[in-house]
Structure formats: C-alpha cells, structure tokens
C-alpha cells in the first residue's frame, strides 16, 4: 500500500490498516502562504515528516468589513467569487499534481461562522446574532455561497477531500439559545453535505481553539469520514475509543498541540505516542488536537510520525 491506500483503508472495516497513519498541521511563515512558496513549503513538510496525507493550509482570510456595524449591515457582505480564490486554487492544483498519486490531498475549509468572525470580530458577531439573528444570518448565507464557489473549484481541481473546521457550539457561546441550530449548523451542513457527496475523504474537526464543549450532541449528524474533536466533554475526559463509539466512525488526533510534541525529548515523544496508540481504536490516525505551533521543530513531528508507523499492535 502507498500512503493513499493506507489512509483510505481506515474507512473500510474489512481492510486491515498495515500501520498507524499520522499527520500533523501547522501554519507556515507568512512568506510561504501564497504561490510557489506555499506549494514548495507544503511538499517540504510532507516529505520531511513522512506524514500520510497532504493537508493544505487555508491562508486566504476573509477581509475585515468595517462597514458592517449593525445586524442590518450584513446585507452589505460581498460574495467573493473566483478571483478571490485564484491563488488558493493554484496551490491546490499544483499539490494535487505533485502528490495525489501517492497520498490523499485534503484542503482546509473553515466554516461560514468562522469566516464571519474574520469579517468583523467574534465579539461583534456574537452581539449581532443575539440582537437580530435573522438579519445577521443573511451575511452568513452570503459567506456560505462564496465558500461553495471555493469548494466546487477545489473539487474541479482534483482535491480528495476537506478538513472542515467548525466552531460555534462551545459552552461560552450561545447556551440556551437557538442561534447554533438556526445560524451556524445549517450553513455548516450545506457545505459538508456537498463535500460528502463529492469527495472520498473528509475530516470533521470540532475545534476547541476558542473554548470547551459541554458535549458533542449537536455535531453527531455532521458528515465526515474521520472525526477530530477535543477529548474533554464538560468535566469528563474521553478516551479515543469513546469518541469513535460516540461518532460511529474512525478518529484522528490525541496529542496535545502544546504538550510533549512541542517540548519533549525524542524518547518522551515516542513514549507519548506509544501510550496514545495503546488506547486507540483499531481505525485511528495519530495527530494533534489542533494546529501545532508554527515554530515547532519539524524533527519532533517526524519523531511522532515515525513512532506511530513503527508501533506494534
């Protein structure tokens, strides 16, 4: 099996996975965010670390919209079209050409809610949703329309799938409010249903960068062939096998992005990976709980991936 076949074997319960695959992600230096520099840096990281898929970082942040001051102003939200995504599509096209024969190539996709936060501030977006969710969600609808253009363009260029990152259901956000169900989830699902139909390998990432979750109930019906979530559910610390059982699909993750992998010795990293693999379900991909610090030593990442590959079940 090549890397591509190994990772796809996670989706087939009747196909043994010959070793534990692994992949870690980070944001590169801003000078490597665009054009040929981004293409070269992604391939360099993929080859140096030996990871099992190419995950393209999305660095085309939605511009700030200072004209959006009140909920009614969301009608001014522009729908970014093909010109906005040209550089990112170029990166997709070249990485697909360079790596797809050997490994899956997966594109990062931030949720409409997360892109709305990029367009104003998270505080102002929350205020708008609480004040008038019907007017505010018109902007989220426009953002979803724009992201659908991006998604379809990536699919046309041969992407294997998406790493769909979503937020909005954290405990500090909109508890005891219909905002998540009315203004966040439907737009997540509009994109995720499309990629689930069109693509062979999508990862659902429930992101805890902004805060913790009481539970994952709202996300259980989200599509995604693999799931990457926090292991903390309210006051309970979950095991990987429990997450796999809750979501009824293979899982990815487990290493703390700020923990042993960033500052441990080689032996400590290997020991940490072995401990994770000891308690992991059979269908599992090693990774971190979210994006690694940009200044991490790539040798640490390589050590963790080698340890997963060499782990004996």
N, C-alpha and C positions, 0 to 999 in steps of 0.2 A: 504493500500500500504506500502511496505517496501521502503527503500531509493532507491533501484534499480528501482523499478517500478515508483517512483515519478520522478526521473530524466528522465527516458525513456518517461514519459508522455509529456515531453517538445516537443518531436518530433511528437506528434500526435495532430493535431489541434482539433480533436473531443473528446479528452480525457482531462477533467479538471485536472489541477495540484493542489493538495489539499493545498499546501503551497508553499512559495517561497524557492526553494532549494538554498544551498550555499556551496561554497568550496574555500578554500584559500591554498596557497602553499608556502613552504619555503625550503631552503637548511638547512639540519641538520648539526650538528657539524661533522667535518671530521671523527671522530672516529665512527660515525654512518652511514657512506657512504656505507659500504660493509657488506656482510654476514648476520649473525643472528642479529647483532646490527642494521643494516638497516631495517630488517624485523620488529623487535620489535619497533623501533622508529616510523616507518610509522603507525603501528597499534595503538601505544600510542597516536599519534597526531590525528588520525582519531577518536578514541573513546573519547578522552578528549574534542575535539572541537565540536563533534556532526556533522561534515560536511557530505555531502550527497554522496560523492564518494571518492574512494581511488586513489590519483594521485601519481604515483611512480616517484620520482626524478631520473633523469639520471645523475649519477656521474662518468661514465666511459669515462672521457675526452680523446679525441684523442691525442696521444703523439706528442710532438713537433718533427718536422722533419728538423733538421739543414742542411741536405744535399740538401734541396730544396731552391736554391738561385736564380735561373733564371726560366723563364716560361718553358724552355725545361726540367728542372729538375722534373717537375710534373709527368713525366713518371716513376719516382722512387717511387711514392706514393704507399705504400703497400695496398693490400686489406685485412683488418683484418677479420679473419674468426671466427669460432665457439669458439675457445679457448679464444679469446679476450672478448667475451660476456658471458662467463660461469657464472661469479659472478652475473651479472645483470639478467640473465635468472633465476638463482636460487632464487633471490629476487622476481621476477615476479611469479614464480611457487608457492612459499610459501604464498605470499599475495593473489593470486587467490584462493588458497585452504582455506585461513583463512576468506576471506571477500566477495568473489563473490556471495555467496548465499544471502547476504543482501544488497550489494552495487556494483555498477559498479567499475571495477578496470581499470584504464587508465594509460598508460605508456607515459612518456615524450619522445618526439622524436625531436631532433634538426635537422635542415635542413642540406643538404650537404654543402651549402655555409658556415654555421656556424661552421661545423666540419672542413672545410678547414681553417677557421680562427684560429681554435685551433691548427692546424697542423703547421702553420707558425705564422705570425702576421697579424692583419687586414690591417695594412699599406702595408706590403709586398704583400699580396694577391691582394689588390686593384691595386698596381703597376703592378703586373704580368698580371692581367686582362686587364689593359689599354695598356700594351706593346704588348701582344700577347694572345688574349683570346682563340684562337684555341688550343694552346699548354697547356694553363692553365686549360682549361675545361677538358682535359684528366684526370687530377687529381681529379676533381670534379666527373667525371664519375666513377672513381675507388672508391671514397668515397660513392657514391650512391650504387654501387654494394655491398659494405660492409654493409651499413645501411639496404639494402634489406635483407641480411642474418639475421641481428638483428630483423627486423620487422617480418619476417616469423617465427623466433624462438619464439618470444613473442606470436604470434598468435597460434602456436602449443601448447603453454603452457597455453592457455585459456584467454589471455588478452581480455577485452571487446572493447578496442579501444586505441587511441593515442591522446595525447595533442601535436599537431605538431606546433612547434615554428619556425617561419621563419623571416628572415631579408634580407636586400639587396636592398629594394626599397625606402629607406629613401632619403630625399632630398639632403643630403650631399654626397651620394654615386656616382651614375653614371648617372646623369641627361644628357639628350640629347645624350645618348649612347645606343646601342643595347645590352649592357652587361647583364642587368637584363633579358631581353627576351631570350637571347641566352645561357647564362651561369648559371643562377640561377633558373628561373621559370621551365624549362623543367625537372630539376632534383628534384625540389620540387614535381612536379606533378607526376613524376614516382613513388615516394613513396606514395603520397597521393591518387593516383588512386588505388594503391594496397590495402591500408588500408580501403579505402572507399568501396571497393568490399567485403573485408573480415570481416569487423568489424561493430558492431551495433552503436557505439557511438564514434565519433571523434570530437575533438575541434580544430578548426583553430585558432592559436594565431599569429596575426601580431604584432611582438614585437618592442616596441619603446625604448628598453634599450640603443641602440646606437644613436638614433636620431629620428626626427619627419618625418612625411609623408605629401606630398602635397595633395594626395588623395589616395583612395584605389582601383582605377580602375584596376590596374594590378592584384589584388587579388580576384576580384569578381567571377571569374570562378574557383577558388580553391575549392576543396571539403571540407567537414567538416559539421557535423550536427549542431554544435553550432559555433559561431564565437566570438572571444575575440580580440578586436582591441583597439588602442588608440581612444579617443574621440575628439582629436584635428586633424583637417583636414586642413592643411595650416593655415590660420588665423581664421578659423571657428571652434567653439566648438560645437560638435554634441551632440544631446540627444540620449539616448539608443534606443528610438523608431525609430529615423532616421537611426541608424546603422542597426537595424533589417530590415527596409524597403530597405536600400541600398543592403544588402546582401541576403535579402529574406529568412531569417532563424532566429531562436532564438539566443539571445545574452547572453554573460556572462561577468561579470566584474563590473566596475564603480567606486569602491572605490580607491582612491589614495593610493598606497602602502607606501608612505612616509607621509601620512596625518593623519587624525583623528584616524584611526585604530591603528596607532603605538604610538600615544602620547595623545590621548584624554581620558577623564574620561568615566566611564560606560555610564552615561547619554548622553554624547556627541556622543559616538559611536552609541547608539540606535537612537538618533535623526538623525545622518547622514545616517544610514541605512534606516530609515523610509522615509527620503527625497528622497533617490535613488528609493525606491520601489514605491513612489508616482508617479514618472515619467517613470517608467519602462514599457515595453510592457508586455502583458499577459504571453508570454512564455519567461522566463528570469531566469537566475541563478546568484545570487549575488556572486561576487568575487572581487579581486583586479585587477588593470590594468596590473600587472605582479607579479613576485615573491616577497613575503614580506621579510623584513629584517630578517636575521637569529636570531637576538637577541630579536625579538618581544615577549612580554608577551603573552603566549598562552591564557590567560584569556581574553585578548582583542579580539582574534579571536573567542573564544567561545561566547562572548557577541554579536559580529556582526552576527554570525550564528543564535543564539537564537532569535535575533531581526527580522531577515528575516523569520524564522519559525513562529514567533508569529504575524507577520504583518497581519492586516486585510484589505483585498482589499475593 
